[in-house]
Amino acid sequence: METADFEKIGPHHWRLPRKKFPSMKTDGDIFASQAILAAAIADESLEQVVNVASLPGIAGNSLAMADIHHGYGFCIGGVAAFPAEGGIVLPGGVGYDINCGVRLLSTAIPIADLLENAESLGYAILKRVPTGLNSKSNYNLERRQFLRIIENGAEEIVRNYAGAKEDLAYIESEGKLEFSRPEIISPRAYERGYSQLGSLGSGNHFIEIQAVEKVFDPEAAERFGIAAGTAALMIHTGSRGFGHQIATDHIEILRRKNLSRIKVSDPQLVYAGIDSEEGKNYLQALNAASNFAWANRHLITEDLIAIFERIFHSSRKNLGMRLVYDQAHNIAKFENHRLGSQETRLLVHRKGATRAFPPFHPDIPVAYRTIGQPVIIPGSIGAPSYLLRGTAKALDLTFGSSAHGAGRRLSRHQAIRCAGETNVREKLKEKGILVFSLFSRGLKEEIPEAYKPIDEVVESTEEAGISRRVARMTPLVVVKG
Amino acid sequence: MKTFEVFSTTADVGIRIRGRDYSELYLNAVEGLNELLFGQSGADPGATESHRFEYLGDSCENVLVNLLGEIAFRVYEKRQMVCGLRIGEADRFHLKTELLVIPWPRIPRLEIKSVTYHRLKIVETEGMLTAEIVLDI
């Protein structure tokens, strides 16, 4: 595969026509700069776009966002939809960390005030929120309590633990998907779930206190409650071992049942009919893991708010702490989309991709209805993060989807080699970023050089017209597992 | 010839393993995992605790994925290192073994969240079984 195989459809929009490969049932569309496209060809992630385009019944095109990189079977930054009636569901199109996602909170705290307390905040977060490998949940739940969490998601946290009911409107799907069959979840998934609820995890998961550095779209920023010169909070984590175990269990079930009788190029692309027993079971389990992830981020949010209230001797209301939005970037959900002239019910798989619905879409919070859905694209450690908003063009071209992050370009070993003897913590401190982590190896794996430049990803996303920049935030305090 | 090597992919890591038979292949997979997580391999003679593991799969890849999944579960949920296998039966579709465990000798270097089938194929060349297994971290 080479760049010449792709047709330029528009700015930062490339198409691999289905005629290029006999297996393709539809075209492959990539929303990226030419440089990112070339990198995606080199890391073979575009072959994964081809493989997804070859799946039966795929609706619309096989899509990849600007943060595309190689995944298991299905590329990261990939989006694919299948008809709700007669279509398929594939766990590989969601990924192992089901409902891994990002949550952004705004505050009215001036940066100067934040900086005075930055060190205390970092240590307090590290102490209170379980992070990294040697941590366990702060919650010792009984089975019935855990079941209510995976049935009700963030709603259960607000009802019985902490948080405000008003926040639920600012969570994708209001933090809850329908789940009513606890018997389909394996004992091992429950065990991993019990021990990890309310924890951050390791790898690229993080908590950041950020400075809102620049506002590009004042009207949208005001509506989202974001103001330049104030602090913001970002949380990136997912469904932890619970979601991973569910993904592992259902890939195994589907592999055993279906792999020998379906034709896929990679066993990680194994699928089931949405209406089959295995498909229904996976979708139920997926919803349980999604609910766990929303509950997880909500519990961590409440931990952070409690820390801020204690350190600033003030209430969340006086500190202006408010949930801007919480969004999933590893999920499959049923949505209505226009295909040709017809409105069609589809199961949209987003793996390392963010929903980016436009103004007036019924599935976004009423308060944001004229602006569009917030789209949060976090950068790598030490790099800025962006808040954008969804567009009508995204709905037309990408089933209302956008990029989800910077996207790795170096392996972890390459990153460690690249970091060499550099003290990542000290280097970032020189830039005014305090890093709190119990393990230095993890920091080296996550150095900024390991990721695509976030500015390039966001520029491609905006140039392609699938999201518009609202604000840029720079990190002040980073807590990593 | 090394019996295992750790390698990295763009986002994750993996282990390349070799063995003259399935017993050796599965043992070397465990050795490789221990090297990756704890920086040490080789059986610990001090292991006094063991757990039975038996898996009947549809392929050797299936057995390998489930063996490493079981070990990852022991590492992160039970805080144990599986320092050796006492294999009863091992073939392409079946593994019956005791997992010899000790408490974590140190905190693992990284968290393996899932064991994948990504490009996993166990091949036999001139009497030597080889495989590359990618781990989601």
Interface residues (C-beta under 8 A of the other chain):
Chain A: D43 H69 H70 G71 Y72 G73 I76 Y96 D97 L133 N134 R188 E191 R192 S195 G201 S202 G203 G241 H244 A247 T248 I251 E252 R255 R256 D266 P267 Q268 R408 R409 L410 S411 R412 H413 Q414 F439 R441 G442 G481
Chain B: F7 S8 T9 T10 A11 D12 V13 D58 N62 N66 G69 F73 Y76 E77 I107 P108 R109 L110 E111 K113 S114 V115 T116 Y117 H118 R119 L120 V134 D136 I137
